[in-house]
Each structure stands twice: as structure tokens, then as C-alpha cells.
Amino acid sequence: MIDSIEYKILSEVHRYLWHLYKKVLTLCFCIFFRSLLERCLGAESELERSRSSLIELRRKLDDSQAALHELGRENQSIQVG
């Protein structure tokens, strides 16, 4: 049978282990959250690079279309003339 002193010791050990368990869970959550945050920031950087690339590609497309139209007009004026 467990006497009162042993019960108190077990109770204190249990309380301490529970405290450690909560600390470990908090630490795991912080590590997980930090990992997610780092991934989010990395994805945000990649998204910004993609946006910049898209803007540049759109500009090039607009320039190419304008040049194509100009060539079409020149070709038409050569055929008429």
C-alpha cells in the first residue's frame, strides 16, 4: 500500500512530469509554427519573383504584338504599293 509520503512524492513527480509535458508540447508547437512561417515566407518570395517574371513576360508580349502589327502594316503597304 502507498503511504501518504509516497503518495505526495508521486503526486509531485506527476505534477512535474505534466509541467514538462506541457513545455514539450509548447516547444513542439513553436517549432512547427516557425517551420510553417518559414515556408510561408519562402512561398511569398517565390510568388513575388513569379509576379515580376509575369510582368516582364507581359511587357515582352505587348512589344512583340506591337512589332507584329507594325510588320503587318508594312507588308500591306508593300503589297499595295
C-alpha positions in Angstrom: 0.0 0.0 0.0 1.2 3.5 -0.8 1.6 5.6 2.3 1.0 9.4 2.5 4.6 10.4 1.9 4.9 8.2 -1.1 1.6 9.5 -2.5 2.8 13.1 -2.1 6.1 12.2 -3.8 4.3 10.5 -6.7 1.9 13.4 -6.9 4.8 15.9 -7.1 6.5 13.7 -9.7 3.3 13.5 -11.7 2.8 17.3 -11.5 6.4 17.9 -12.6 6.1 15.5 -15.5 2.8 17.1 -16.5 4.6 20.5 -16.4 7.4 19.1 -18.6 4.9 17.6 -21.0 3.2 21.0 -21.5 6.6 22.6 -22.0 7.5 20.0 -24.6 4.1 20.5 -26.4 4.6 24.2 -26.4 8.1 23.8 -27.8 6.9 21.4 -30.5 4.2 23.9 -31.4 6.7 26.7 -31.6 9.0 24.7 -33.8 6.1 23.6 -36.1 4.8 27.2 -36.3 8.2 28.6 -37.1 8.6 26.0 -39.8 5.2 26.9 -41.3 6.2 30.6 -41.1 9.5 30.0 -42.9 7.7 28.0 -45.6 5.1 30.8 -46.0 7.9 33.5 -46.3 9.7 31.3 -48.9 6.4 30.9 -50.8 5.8 34.6 -50.6 9.3 35.3 -52.0 8.7 32.8 -54.8 5.3 34.4 -55.6 6.9 37.9 -55.8 9.6 36.6 -58.2 6.8 34.9 -60.3 4.9 38.2 -60.4 7.9 40.1 -61.5 8.6 37.5 -64.2 4.9 37.7 -65.3 5.0 41.4 -65.6 8.2 41.2 -67.7 6.7 38.5 -69.9 3.5 40.6 -70.4 5.7 43.5 -71.4 7.6 41.4 -73.9 4.3 40.0 -75.3 2.9 43.5 -75.8 6.2 44.6 -77.5 6.1 41.5 -79.7 2.4 42.1 -80.7 3.1 45.8 -81.5 6.1 44.7 -83.6 3.9 42.1 -85.4 1.2 44.7 -86.1 3.9 47.1 -87.5 5.3 44.3 -89.7 1.7 43.6 -90.9 1.1 47.2 -91.8 4.5 47.4 -93.6 3.7 44.2 -95.5 0.3 45.6 -96.5 1.8 48.9 -97.7 4.4 47.0 -99.8 1.7 44.9 -101.4 -0.5 47.9 -102.2 2.4 50.0 -103.5 
